[in-house]
Amino acid sequence: MNGIRLPSVDGGFRLHRPNTAPLPALVAGPARSRAFYAAAHVVADPLASSADSGPAVDWETTLAFRHRLWERGLGVAEAMDTAQRGMGLDWPAAAELIRRSAAEARAAGGAIVCGTGTDQLAPGRPHSLASITGAYEEQLAHTEACGARAVLMASRALAAAARGPEDYLEVYAGLLRQSARPVVLHWLGPMFDPELAGYWGHEDPAAATDVFLKVIAERPEKVDGIKVSLLDAEREVEIRRRLPAGVRCYTGDDHHYPELIAGDGNLASDALLGIFDPIAAIASRAASALDRGDADRFRELLDPTVALARHLFSPPTRHYKTGVVLLAWLAGHQEHFTMVGGFQSARSLPHLATAYELADRLGLFPDPGLAEARMRRLLDVYGVSS
């Protein structure tokens, strides 16, 4: 084949000639200079009927993908936004995912952190602070009983119930008092979830920053770090400058991650990123370059991935998972392009075609021929001749 015709957003087509030199397979030890966590997606079971039994997850393939991340030296951020928390994956399924993944992490010697929230509370209803705290406590106890560090995820229920900053301070202070080990606090911006607008009691990011820094300042020994998912590099730099000694800043900025992880010569961000799911092969190589002290090589590797990341995380940002799962299918990590809750339909065909093209240019597909064949099958489903 001379190439594949891909649809463009303007209604036209372009010819893409697939890459013939993919990145070679890589096995690497854990990153040392920074913490590198990939927020991992879940693989749906397309043959299961989930009408009465909750989300249908293909556990074997889901866990096999996590082993691929550990083999490349990356940690796994489990049951996070990338795993469709609040967008198809309910708490019982997330609890089982945490249990299974934590056990696999122990067996593999891999790093893992797990999302802990309040999504067992019924949506669309008012909840008291006591109920919200109780929901957090249930999930925190489960995560820690499984032997994993908890990421205290931003809560839709708390965002709806809080009357002001004092309610956030009360809920988080109670959780930090009873956590068995230091946790990661997660500030997820409204571009990822519109229901989280005004989190920490303020619409103004500067005022919100003051609130969560106060949460940390009251019990810094109970906070491993803060994951910042605001797509605002300047805000993140300001946050990490003001953190107490020993508290990490995990970047969740899928638009500016190379510069934030590289740092400014004094301070740098660690990484907990959804984009590391599809670009794990490159992220692993970049981590190794940092471990060798080769900051230039780190940027040479990671900077070219930003175009793909910005495309996948383009508005509406919350649907980035669709592109992530598409690329996992094209790469051969799973045998279908379906998602829990049917979210494979959340992005347009031109968007998916561009994701394929950008990933292929980076050499991310172990078998470019397989990726091309699968992309052609997807085009055929949409009635597009390739």
C-alpha positions as CSV (number, residue, x, y, z in Angstrom):
1,M,0.0,0.0,0.0
2,N,1.2,3.5,-0.8
3,G,-0.6,5.1,2.0
4,I,-3.9,5.4,3.8
5,R,-6.5,8.2,3.1
6,L,-7.5,9.9,6.3
7,P,-10.4,12.2,6.8
8,S,-9.7,15.8,7.8
9,V,-11.8,18.2,9.9
10,D,-12.5,20.3,6.9
11,G,-14.3,17.4,5.2
12,G,-11.5,16.6,2.9
13,F,-8.9,13.8,2.9
14,R,-5.1,13.5,3.1
15,L,-2.7,10.7,2.3
16,H,-0.6,9.3,5.2
17,R,2.2,6.9,4.6
18,P,2.7,4.7,7.7
19,N,5.9,4.6,9.6
20,T,8.1,1.7,8.8
21,A,10.5,2.1,11.7
22,P,8.7,1.8,15.1
23,L,10.5,2.1,18.4
24,P,12.1,-1.1,19.4
25,A,10.9,-3.0,22.4
26,L,12.2,-1.7,25.7
27,V,12.5,-3.1,29.2
28,A,13.7,-0.6,31.8
29,G,14.2,-0.3,35.5
30,P,12.2,2.2,37.6
31,A,12.9,5.9,37.1
32,R,15.1,7.3,39.8
33,S,15.4,11.1,39.2
34,R,11.6,11.7,39.2
35,A,8.5,9.7,40.0
36,F,6.9,8.7,36.6
37,Y,3.3,7.4,36.9
38,A,1.1,6.6,34.0
39,A,-2.6,6.9,34.6
40,A,-3.8,3.8,32.9
41,H,-7.1,3.0,31.0
42,V,-9.3,0.0,31.5
43,V,-10.2,-2.5,28.8
44,A,-13.9,-3.2,28.4
45,D,-15.3,-6.6,27.8
46,P,-17.3,-6.1,24.6
47,L,-19.0,-9.5,24.8
48,A,-20.4,-9.2,28.3
49,S,-23.9,-7.9,29.1
50,S,-23.5,-5.3,31.8
51,A,-27.1,-4.1,32.1
52,D,-27.6,-5.6,35.5
53,S,-24.1,-6.3,36.7
54,G,-22.3,-2.9,36.3
55,P,-19.4,-2.1,34.0
56,A,-17.9,-5.1,32.2
57,V,-14.1,-5.1,32.4
58,D,-11.7,-7.4,30.7
59,W,-9.6,-8.0,33.8
60,E,-6.9,-10.1,32.1
61,T,-6.2,-7.6,29.3
62,T,-6.5,-4.6,31.7
63,L,-3.9,-6.1,34.1
64,A,-1.6,-7.2,31.3
65,F,-1.4,-3.6,30.1
66,R,-0.3,-2.5,33.6
67,H,2.5,-5.1,33.5
68,R,3.7,-3.4,30.2
69,L,3.9,-0.1,32.1
70,W,5.9,-1.6,35.0
71,E,8.2,-3.4,32.5
72,R,9.1,0.0,31.1
73,G,10.0,1.4,34.5
74,L,6.8,3.4,34.9
75,G,4.5,3.4,37.9
76,V,0.8,2.9,37.5
77,A,-1.8,5.5,38.7
78,E,-4.8,3.2,39.1
79,A,-8.5,3.9,39.1
80,M,-8.0,7.5,38.1
81,D,-9.8,9.8,35.6
82,T,-8.1,7.9,32.7
83,A,-9.8,4.7,34.0
84,Q,-13.2,6.4,33.4
85,R,-13.9,7.1,37.0
86,G,-17.2,8.9,36.9
87,M,-17.5,8.2,33.2
88,G,-18.5,4.6,33.0
89,L,-16.5,3.0,35.8
90,D,-18.5,2.9,39.1
91,W,-17.1,2.4,42.6
92,P,-17.6,-1.4,42.9
93,A,-15.7,-1.9,39.6
94,A,-13.1,0.6,40.7
95,A,-12.7,-1.1,44.1
96,E,-12.1,-4.4,42.3
97,L,-9.7,-2.8,39.9
98,I,-7.7,-1.4,42.9
99,R,-7.7,-4.8,44.6
100,R,-6.5,-6.6,41.5
101,S,-3.9,-4.1,40.4
102,A,-2.4,-3.6,43.9
103,A,-1.9,-7.4,44.1
104,E,-0.3,-7.4,40.7
105,A,2.0,-4.5,41.6
106,R,3.2,-6.4,44.7
107,A,4.0,-9.5,42.5
108,A,5.7,-7.4,39.9
109,G,7.6,-5.1,42.3
110,G,5.9,-2.2,40.5
111,A,4.9,1.2,41.9
112,I,1.2,2.0,42.2
113,V,-1.0,4.7,43.5
114,C,-4.8,4.5,43.5
115,G,-7.6,7.0,43.1
116,T,-9.8,7.4,46.1
117,G,-13.0,9.5,46.0
118,T,-16.7,9.7,46.7
119,D,-18.3,8.3,43.6
120,Q,-20.3,5.7,45.5
121,L,-22.6,8.6,46.4
122,A,-25.6,8.9,44.1
123,P,-25.1,11.7,41.5
124,G,-27.5,14.6,41.2
125,R,-28.5,14.6,44.8
126,P,-27.4,16.8,47.7
127,H,-25.1,15.1,50.2
128,S,-24.0,16.2,53.7
129,L,-20.4,16.8,54.6
130,A,-20.6,13.8,56.9
131,S,-21.8,11.6,54.1
132,I,-19.1,12.9,51.8
133,T,-16.4,12.3,54.5
134,G,-17.8,8.8,55.1
135,A,-17.6,8.0,51.4
136,Y,-14.0,9.1,51.2
137,E,-13.2,7.1,54.4
138,E,-14.7,3.9,52.8
139,Q,-12.5,4.3,49.7
140,L,-9.4,5.3,51.6
141,A,-9.7,2.3,53.9
142,H,-10.1,0.0,50.9
143,T,-7.1,1.4,49.1
144,E,-4.8,1.3,52.1
145,A,-6.0,-2.3,53.0
146,C,-4.9,-3.3,49.5
147,G,-1.5,-1.9,50.3
148,A,-1.6,1.1,47.9
149,R,-1.0,4.8,48.4
150,A,-4.2,6.8,48.0
151,V,-4.7,9.7,45.6
152,L,-7.5,11.8,47.2
153,M,-9.4,12.6,44.0
154,A,-11.5,15.8,43.7
155,S,-15.1,15.1,44.7
156,R,-18.1,16.2,42.6
157,A,-20.3,15.7,45.7
158,L,-18.0,18.0,47.8
159,A,-17.9,20.6,45.0
160,A,-21.7,20.7,45.1
161,A,-22.1,20.7,48.9
162,A,-19.3,23.0,50.1
163,R,-20.4,26.4,51.2
164,G,-16.9,27.8,51.1
165,P,-13.2,27.0,51.8
166,E,-13.9,26.0,55.4
167,D,-15.8,22.9,54.3
168,Y,-12.9,21.7,52.2
169,L,-10.5,22.3,55.1
170,E,-12.8,20.4,57.4
171,V,-13.2,17.3,55.1
172,Y,-9.5,17.1,54.0
173,A,-8.2,17.7,57.5
174,G,-10.2,14.7,58.8
175,L,-9.0,12.5,56.0
176,L,-5.4,13.4,56.6
177,R,-5.7,12.7,60.3
178,Q,-6.8,9.1,59.8
179,S,-4.8,8.2,56.7
180,A,-2.3,5.4,57.5
181,R,0.3,6.7,55.1
182,P,1.0,10.0,53.2
183,V,-1.5,10.6,50.4
184,V,-1.5,12.5,47.1
185,L,-4.0,15.3,46.9
186,H,-5.6,15.8,43.4
187,W,-6.7,19.1,42.0
188,L,-8.6,18.3,38.8
189,G,-9.6,21.4,36.8
190,P,-13.0,22.0,35.3
191,M,-11.6,21.4,31.8
192,F,-11.4,17.7,32.8
193,D,-14.7,17.7,34.7
194,P,-17.0,20.7,34.6
195,E,-18.7,19.7,37.9
196,L,-15.4,20.5,39.7
197,A,-15.5,24.2,38.9
198,G,-14.8,26.4,42.0
199,Y,-13.0,23.6,43.8
200,W,-11.4,24.5,47.1
201,G,-14.1,27.1,47.5
202,H,-12.9,29.6,44.9
203,E,-13.3,30.2,41.2
204,D,-10.1,32.2,41.3
205,P,-7.1,29.8,41.0
206,A,-4.9,31.9,43.1
207,A,-7.4,31.9,46.0
208,A,-8.0,28.2,45.5
209,T,-4.2,27.6,45.7
210,D,-4.1,29.3,49.1
211,V,-6.8,26.9,50.4
212,F,-5.2,23.7,49.5
213,L,-1.8,24.9,50.6
214,K,-3.3,25.5,54.0
215,V,-4.6,21.9,54.0
216,I,-1.1,20.7,53.3
217,A,0.5,23.1,55.8
218,E,-1.6,21.7,58.7
219,R,-0.3,18.2,58.2
220,P,2.6,18.1,55.7
221,E,3.8,14.8,57.0
222,K,0.6,13.2,55.7
223,V,0.9,14.5,52.2
224,D,3.2,12.8,49.7
225,G,2.4,15.3,47.0
226,I,-0.2,17.3,45.1
227,K,-1.3,16.3,41.6
228,V,-2.0,19.4,39.6
229,S,-4.3,18.9,36.5
230,L,-5.1,22.5,35.5
231,L,-3.3,22.7,32.1
232,D,-1.7,25.9,33.4
233,A,2.1,25.7,33.6
234,E,2.6,29.0,35.3
235,R,0.1,28.1,38.1
236,E,1.9,24.8,38.6
237,V,5.3,26.4,38.9
238,E,3.9,28.8,41.5
239,I,2.4,25.9,43.4
240,R,5.5,23.8,43.6
241,R,7.5,26.9,44.7
242,R,5.2,27.2,47.7
243,L,5.1,23.6,48.7
244,P,6.6,22.5,52.1
245,A,9.9,20.6,51.8
246,G,9.4,17.0,51.0
247,V,6.0,17.4,49.4
248,R,6.1,16.5,45.7
249,C,4.3,18.3,42.9
250,Y,3.0,15.8,40.4
251,T,2.2,17.3,37.1
252,G,-1.0,16.3,35.5
253,D,-0.6,18.9,32.8
254,D,-0.9,17.0,29.6
255,H,0.0,20.1,27.5
256,H,3.2,21.3,29.2
257,Y,4.7,18.2,30.8
258,P,8.2,18.2,29.3
259,E,9.1,21.6,30.6
260,L,7.5,21.0,34.0
261,I,9.3,17.6,34.5
262,A,12.6,19.0,33.3
263,G,12.3,21.8,35.8
264,D,13.9,25.2,36.1
265,G,17.2,24.3,37.6
266,N,15.9,24.6,41.1
267,L,12.6,22.8,41.3
268,A,11.0,20.2,39.0
269,S,7.7,18.4,38.9
270,D,7.2,14.6,39.2
271,A,4.7,13.1,36.7
272,L,1.3,11.5,37.0
273,L,-0.1,11.7,33.5
274,G,-2.8,10.2,31.3
275,I,-0.7,10.8,28.2
276,F,2.0,8.4,29.6
277,D,-0.5,5.6,28.9
278,P,-0.2,5.8,25.0
279,I,3.4,7.2,25.0
280,A,4.9,4.9,27.6
281,A,7.6,3.7,25.3
282,I,8.9,7.3,24.9
283,A,8.2,8.3,28.5
284,S,10.4,5.4,29.7
285,R,13.3,6.4,27.4
286,A,12.9,10.1,28.6
287,A,13.0,9.0,32.2
288,S,16.2,7.0,31.6
289,A,17.8,10.1,30.0
290,L,17.0,12.2,33.1
291,D,18.5,9.5,35.2
292,R,21.7,9.8,33.2
293,G,21.6,13.6,33.7
294,D,21.0,14.2,30.0
295,A,18.3,16.9,30.1
296,D,18.8,17.7,26.4
297,R,18.0,14.1,25.4
298,F,15.0,14.1,27.7
299,R,13.5,17.1,25.8
300,E,14.5,15.6,22.4
301,L,12.5,12.6,23.3
302,L,9.5,14.1,25.0
303,D,8.9,17.4,23.2
304,P,7.7,15.8,19.9
305,T,5.0,14.0,21.9
306,V,3.3,17.2,22.9
307,A,1.4,17.6,19.6
308,L,-0.2,14.2,20.1
309,A,-1.0,15.0,23.8
310,R,-2.6,18.4,22.9
311,H,-4.7,16.7,20.3
312,L,-5.9,13.9,22.6
313,F,-6.6,16.4,25.4
314,S,-8.3,19.0,23.2
315,P,-11.8,20.2,24.3
316,P,-13.9,18.7,25.5
317,T,-10.9,17.5,27.4
318,R,-12.7,14.9,29.5
319,H,-13.1,12.7,26.3
320,Y,-9.3,12.2,26.0
321,K,-9.8,8.6,27.1
322,T,-11.4,7.8,23.7
323,G,-8.1,8.6,21.9
324,V,-6.1,6.7,24.5
325,V,-8.1,3.6,24.0
326,L,-8.0,3.9,20.3
327,L,-4.2,4.0,20.4
328,A,-4.1,0.9,22.7
329,W,-6.2,-1.0,20.1
330,L,-4.1,0.2,17.2
331,A,-0.9,-0.8,19.0
332,G,-2.2,-4.3,19.6
333,H,-2.6,-4.0,23.4
334,Q,-6.2,-5.0,23.1
335,E,-8.4,-6.7,20.5
336,H,-11.2,-4.1,20.1
337,F,-12.0,-0.4,20.2
338,T,-14.9,-0.4,22.7
339,M,-15.0,1.4,26.0
340,V,-17.0,1.0,29.2
341,G,-20.2,3.1,28.8
342,G,-19.8,3.2,25.0
343,F,-17.5,6.3,25.1
344,Q,-15.6,5.1,22.0
345,S,-18.2,7.3,20.2
346,A,-17.2,10.4,22.0
347,R,-14.8,11.7,19.4
348,S,-15.2,12.3,15.7
349,L,-13.6,10.1,13.0
350,P,-11.3,13.0,11.8
351,H,-10.2,13.4,15.5
352,L,-9.4,9.7,15.7
353,A,-7.6,9.7,12.3
354,T,-5.3,12.5,13.4
355,A,-4.6,10.7,16.7
356,Y,-3.5,7.6,14.6
357,E,-1.3,9.8,12.3
358,L,0.4,11.6,15.1
359,A,1.1,8.4,17.1
360,D,2.4,6.6,14.0
361,R,4.8,9.5,13.2
362,L,6.2,9.0,16.7
363,G,6.8,5.3,16.1
364,L,4.5,4.3,18.9
365,F,2.9,1.3,17.1
366,P,5.0,-1.9,17.6
367,D,3.5,-3.3,14.4
368,P,2.7,-0.4,12.0
369,G,1.1,-2.8,9.6
370,L,-1.4,-4.0,12.2
371,A,-2.1,-0.4,13.2
372,E,-2.8,0.6,9.6
373,A,-5.0,-2.5,9.0
374,R,-7.0,-1.7,12.1
375,M,-7.4,2.0,11.1
376,R,-8.7,0.9,7.7
377,R,-11.2,-1.3,9.5
378,L,-12.4,1.6,11.5
379,L,-12.7,3.8,8.4
380,D,-14.7,1.0,6.8
381,V,-17.2,1.0,9.7
382,Y,-17.8,4.7,9.1
383,G,-18.3,4.1,5.4
384,V,-15.0,5.8,4.4
385,S,-12.9,4.2,1.6
386,S,-9.2,4.2,2.6
